[in-house]
Amino acid sequence: MSGVSCGRPQKANMNAEGASRHPKVLIISQGAPGVGNDANSIMLWRLLQHFPMNSYIVLSSSRNWPDGWVPQARQEEGYRCFVGYAIRLGMSRSGVGTSSVVHSTHSARRILKDWLERSVKSILRGIMDPLSVVVQTWSAAVTATAVIENEDITSILAISDNGPCFTAGWIAHWRTGIPLDLFIFDLWRENVFRWFPRLMASLFQQPILAASRWVFSGGEGIGEYMSTKVGTKSVVVRNSIVACGVTLVGSQSGSPMVVVYTGGVYWAQLDVILDMVVAVRDMVGIEFQVYSRQSVDQLAVLGVTGTNVVLRQGLSEDEIRERQVAADVLYLPMSFGERGRHIIETAQPAKSVEYMASGVPILIHAPAYAFVTRYAREHDIAIVVDQPGPEELTRVLTALISDRTDAQRKAARAAELASKSYDSLKISYLLQSYLLHERV
């Protein structure tokens, strides 16, 4: 099955009044689409790569650049940056806020060292967090205002984060009068943040939403929540895949059965990934492969280690896609915990769309109320386990080792749905129709 062909859209025809000033959007984002490797950067880039040339400028955090500033070549391509941190603490963001699991493979000294290191870093982050958020917000707002004045910007698109980008976009809108649009990849006020970003969200979410022209939601689950719980209508702009080269693969028959998870490991799926670790530990003919940017040591401290568990790091986006297509089963876990319940209820992770496009059977382990669970059942595109713990997971895995015929049927439906509804070119056109065209 081949996807929709790709191409670059032509610039929109402008009316006589707007012909002298082509639309140009200032995008304020923590990530750097086209540069960053985080999920939001990748998802946003899949849309922006189809935009007309010179139709946007990206203002992103200096954390995306090794030296904290944008090289001249990148500036000419439309990149700018704001201060991404108040003080460099030399700390990785991976695994923050999660609890460690003790394993016999670690010495007591190493376990104590890891615990103390993470405890100290957590305290330092708690102290520095308010200052860092304020510095980021003010730097982004000041830089955005200067870019608007110097680059003939016609609108602002602020991308969801823990507060600075939304708030900076709002301040720049207030200072310049340029229309403000919002793109919500994840809920803001209901997200799992530290106390200061939560306070910012509580204080500023409603006035920022009220000041915005368009609100875009990164999936139907977020759109439903924004409409029913927040009272804000939004335009759904789904996470997308580049349809070129998407193919349907046949059922794999090798041994062991390879179950693959790609992405970060943190509170939103840690408990369920540990269920998989326990489930495969005593099984025969199965291997659980985790592809993550986190190190083997970081994952091991979290408990992601053991018999039949293989950890891989350092792969590019294209290599990750190759591993997904080569898998026997793709694992999509979402936490059963009460922490961040609204995120689980609404989120459709970027990897879920990649999984759908791969043509490989998908195994979802998530609560019944999770959007990914409800969506999979509605469209009959994945095997679903909606009970916590390794017991039911083990039963389903054992059945899949024996026969994946029905799972492959669901995978074919998922690939067809991905090609039809998640093509990046079509979704990019939708976003352009709001940002670059005149709408009533």
Buried (B, 14 or more C-beta within 10 A) or exposed (E): EEBBEBEEBEBBEBEEEBEEEBBBBBBBBBBBBBBBEBBBBBBBBBBBBBBBEEBBBBBBBBBBBEEBEBEEEBEEBBBBBBBBBBEEEEBEEBBBBBEBBEEEEBEEEEBEEBBEEBEEBBEEBEEBBBEBBBBBBBBBBBBBBEBBEEBEBBBBBBBBBBBBBBBBBBBBBBBBEBBBBBBBBBBBBBBBBBEBBBBBBEEBBBEBBEBBBBBBBBBBBBBBBBEEBBEBEBBBBBBBBBBBEBEBBEBBEEEBBBBBBBBBBBBBBBBBBBBBBBBBBEBEEBBBBBBBBBBBEBBBBBBBBBEBBEBBEEBEEEEBBEBBBBBBBBBBBBBBBEEBBBBBBBBBBBBBBBBBBBBBBBBBBBBEEBBBBBBBBEBEBBBBBBEBBBEBBBEBBBEBBEEBEEBBBBBBBBBBBBBEBBBBBBBBBBBBEBBBEEEE
